[in-house]
Amino acid sequence: MTVRSTLLALVLFASIPATAATGQIADSIYLGGPILTMDDQQARAEAVAIAAGRIIGVGSRAEIERTHRAAHTTMRDLQGHALLPAFFDAHSHFSMVGLQAISANLLPPPDGPGSSIADLQTALREHLAAHPEAREMNLLIGFNYDDSQLHGVSPTCRRGVSNASSISAASITSQSWPSRPA
């Protein structure tokens, strides 16, 4: 082979992308356990390639190693543990999200103002002032007071909370249900 042919071969070889599929080399590759993709077309995979915090390849171990592995790629053995995408909240009360969006926050500190009957009444009045739709519907909703954390009140404290407004329909829920008996 001549010098010219050798140089041409080196230039051509150097111009071939390291990964034909995406052109990306993985920072890490996860393998060695069930990988659940949540994709009906490919529910399981043998390996996942990650670069700059993003998934760049999902597939068989051989395919991912061939197309995304380099000397600096960290191989992460799952040791038989499952890998799932994204974040899953296994204890979600999704149906309550809408209710909370239209409710006065009555949680105890540090998440809300609810440390006394007066605090709860103030929170309910402020909610009514800020939400004209509640006044129009004549409906007041308060969410998640905790009678076990209210200072200086008896278990019958709900009567005091109901004095917060002249709204005829009110739903004030406790986060410690069933509430203590009156």
Contacts in CASP RR format, 6 or more apart in sequence:
PFRMAT RR
TARGET T0000
AUTHOR 0000-0000-0000
METHOD contacts of the structure
MODEL  1
MTVRSTLLALVLFASIPATAATGQIADSIYLGGPILTMDDQQARAEAVAI
AAGRIIGVGSRAEIERTHRAAHTTMRDLQGHALLPAFFDAHSHFSMVGLQ
AISANLLPPPDGPGSSIADLQTALREHLAAHPEAREMNLLIGFNYDDSQL
HGVSPTCRRGVSNASSISAASITSQSWPSRPA
1 9 0 8 1.000
17 23 0 8 1.000
18 25 0 8 1.000
18 70 0 8 1.000
19 25 0 8 1.000
19 67 0 8 1.000
19 68 0 8 1.000
20 67 0 8 1.000
21 57 0 8 1.000
21 67 0 8 1.000
21 68 0 8 1.000
22 56 0 8 1.000
22 57 0 8 1.000
22 67 0 8 1.000
22 68 0 8 1.000
24 49 0 8 1.000
24 51 0 8 1.000
24 56 0 8 1.000
24 68 0 8 1.000
25 51 0 8 1.000
25 68 0 8 1.000
25 69 0 8 1.000
25 70 0 8 1.000
25 72 0 8 1.000
25 73 0 8 1.000
26 49 0 8 1.000
26 50 0 8 1.000
26 51 0 8 1.000
26 56 0 8 1.000
26 57 0 8 1.000
26 64 0 8 1.000
26 68 0 8 1.000
26 69 0 8 1.000
26 70 0 8 1.000
26 73 0 8 1.000
27 50 0 8 1.000
27 51 0 8 1.000
27 52 0 8 1.000
27 53 0 8 1.000
27 72 0 8 1.000
27 73 0 8 1.000
27 74 0 8 1.000
28 49 0 8 1.000
28 50 0 8 1.000
28 73 0 8 1.000
28 74 0 8 1.000
28 75 0 8 1.000
28 76 0 8 1.000
29 47 0 8 1.000
29 48 0 8 1.000
29 49 0 8 1.000
29 50 0 8 1.000
29 64 0 8 1.000
29 65 0 8 1.000
29 68 0 8 1.000
29 69 0 8 1.000
29 73 0 8 1.000
29 74 0 8 1.000
29 75 0 8 1.000
29 76 0 8 1.000
30 47 0 8 1.000
30 48 0 8 1.000
30 50 0 8 1.000
30 76 0 8 1.000
30 78 0 8 1.000
30 83 0 8 1.000
31 46 0 8 1.000
31 47 0 8 1.000
31 48 0 8 1.000
31 61 0 8 1.000
31 64 0 8 1.000
31 75 0 8 1.000
31 76 0 8 1.000
31 77 0 8 1.000
31 78 0 8 1.000
32 46 0 8 1.000
32 47 0 8 1.000
32 61 0 8 1.000
32 77 0 8 1.000
32 78 0 8 1.000
32 79 0 8 1.000
32 80 0 8 1.000
33 78 0 8 1.000
33 79 0 8 1.000
33 80 0 8 1.000
33 81 0 8 1.000
33 82 0 8 1.000
33 83 0 8 1.000
34 44 0 8 1.000
34 80 0 8 1.000
34 82 0 8 1.000
34 83 0 8 1.000
35 44 0 8 1.000
35 45 0 8 1.000
35 46 0 8 1.000
35 47 0 8 1.000
35 48 0 8 1.000
35 58 0 8 1.000
35 78 0 8 1.000
35 82 0 8 1.000
35 83 0 8 1.000
36 43 0 8 1.000
36 44 0 8 1.000
36 82 0 8 1.000
36 83 0 8 1.000
36 84 0 8 1.000
36 85 0 8 1.000
37 43 0 8 1.000
37 44 0 8 1.000
37 45 0 8 1.000
37 58 0 8 1.000
37 85 0 8 1.000
38 84 0 8 1.000
38 85 0 8 1.000
42 58 0 8 1.000
42 59 0 8 1.000
45 58 0 8 1.000
45 59 0 8 1.000
45 60 0 8 1.000
46 59 0 8 1.000
46 60 0 8 1.000
46 61 0 8 1.000
46 64 0 8 1.000
47 58 0 8 1.000
47 59 0 8 1.000
47 60 0 8 1.000
47 61 0 8 1.000
47 63 0 8 1.000
47 64 0 8 1.000
47 65 0 8 1.000
48 55 0 8 1.000
48 57 0 8 1.000
48 58 0 8 1.000
48 59 0 8 1.000
48 64 0 8 1.000
48 83 0 8 1.000
49 55 0 8 1.000
49 56 0 8 1.000
49 57 0 8 1.000
49 58 0 8 1.000
49 64 0 8 1.000
49 67 0 8 1.000
49 68 0 8 1.000
49 69 0 8 1.000
50 56 0 8 1.000
51 68 0 8 1.000
55 85 0 8 1.000
56 68 0 8 1.000
57 64 0 8 1.000
57 67 0 8 1.000
57 68 0 8 1.000
58 64 0 8 1.000
69 75 0 8 1.000
99 141 0 8 1.000
99 143 0 8 1.000
100 143 0 8 1.000
102 131 0 8 1.000
102 133 0 8 1.000
102 134 0 8 1.000
102 141 0 8 1.000
103 127 0 8 1.000
103 141 0 8 1.000
103 142 0 8 1.000
103 143 0 8 1.000
104 123 0 8 1.000
104 124 0 8 1.000
104 126 0 8 1.000
104 127 0 8 1.000
104 128 0 8 1.000
104 140 0 8 1.000
104 141 0 8 1.000
104 142 0 8 1.000
104 143 0 8 1.000
105 111 0 8 1.000
105 112 0 8 1.000
105 113 0 8 1.000
105 123 0 8 1.000
105 127 0 8 1.000
105 142 0 8 1.000
105 143 0 8 1.000
105 144 0 8 1.000
106 112 0 8 1.000
106 113 0 8 1.000
106 114 0 8 1.000
106 120 0 8 1.000
106 123 0 8 1.000
106 124 0 8 1.000
106 142 0 8 1.000
106 143 0 8 1.000
106 144 0 8 1.000
106 145 0 8 1.000
106 172 0 8 1.000
107 113 0 8 1.000
107 114 0 8 1.000
107 143 0 8 1.000
107 144 0 8 1.000
107 145 0 8 1.000
107 146 0 8 1.000
107 175 0 8 1.000
108 114 0 8 1.000
108 115 0 8 1.000
108 145 0 8 1.000
108 146 0 8 1.000
108 149 0 8 1.000
108 150 0 8 1.000
109 115 0 8 1.000
112 123 0 8 1.000
113 119 0 8 1.000
113 120 0 8 1.000
113 122 0 8 1.000
113 123 0 8 1.000
114 120 0 8 1.000
114 123 0 8 1.000
114 145 0 8 1.000
114 146 0 8 1.000
114 149 0 8 1.000
114 150 0 8 1.000
115 149 0 8 1.000
115 150 0 8 1.000
115 151 0 8 1.000
116 150 0 8 1.000
116 151 0 8 1.000
116 152 0 8 1.000
116 153 0 8 1.000
117 150 0 8 1.000
117 153 0 8 1.000
117 157 0 8 1.000
117 160 0 8 1.000
117 161 0 8 1.000
120 145 0 8 1.000
120 150 0 8 1.000
120 161 0 8 1.000
120 164 0 8 1.000
120 172 0 8 1.000
121 160 0 8 1.000
121 161 0 8 1.000
121 163 0 8 1.000
121 164 0 8 1.000
123 142 0 8 1.000
124 140 0 8 1.000
124 142 0 8 1.000
124 161 0 8 1.000
124 164 0 8 1.000
124 165 0 8 1.000
124 172 0 8 1.000
125 164 0 8 1.000
125 165 0 8 1.000
127 134 0 8 1.000
127 140 0 8 1.000
127 142 0 8 1.000
128 134 0 8 1.000
128 135 0 8 1.000
128 140 0 8 1.000
128 165 0 8 1.000
128 167 0 8 1.000
134 140 0 8 1.000
134 141 0 8 1.000
134 167 0 8 1.000
135 167 0 8 1.000
138 167 0 8 1.000
138 168 0 8 1.000
138 169 0 8 1.000
139 167 0 8 1.000
139 169 0 8 1.000
139 170 0 8 1.000
139 171 0 8 1.000
140 164 0 8 1.000
140 165 0 8 1.000
140 167 0 8 1.000
140 169 0 8 1.000
140 170 0 8 1.000
140 171 0 8 1.000
140 172 0 8 1.000
141 170 0 8 1.000
141 171 0 8 1.000
141 172 0 8 1.000
142 170 0 8 1.000
142 171 0 8 1.000
142 172 0 8 1.000
142 173 0 8 1.000
143 173 0 8 1.000
144 173 0 8 1.000
144 174 0 8 1.000
144 175 0 8 1.000
145 161 0 8 1.000
145 172 0 8 1.000
145 173 0 8 1.000
145 174 0 8 1.000
145 175 0 8 1.000
146 174 0 8 1.000
146 175 0 8 1.000
146 176 0 8 1.000
147 153 0 8 1.000
147 155 0 8 1.000
147 157 0 8 1.000
147 158 0 8 1.000
147 174 0 8 1.000
147 176 0 8 1.000
147 179 0 8 1.000
147 180 0 8 1.000
148 176 0 8 1.000
148 180 0 8 1.000
150 157 0 8 1.000
155 179 0 8 1.000
155 180 0 8 1.000
155 181 0 8 1.000
155 182 0 8 1.000
156 182 0 8 1.000
158 172 0 8 1.000
161 172 0 8 1.000
162 170 0 8 1.000
162 172 0 8 1.000
END
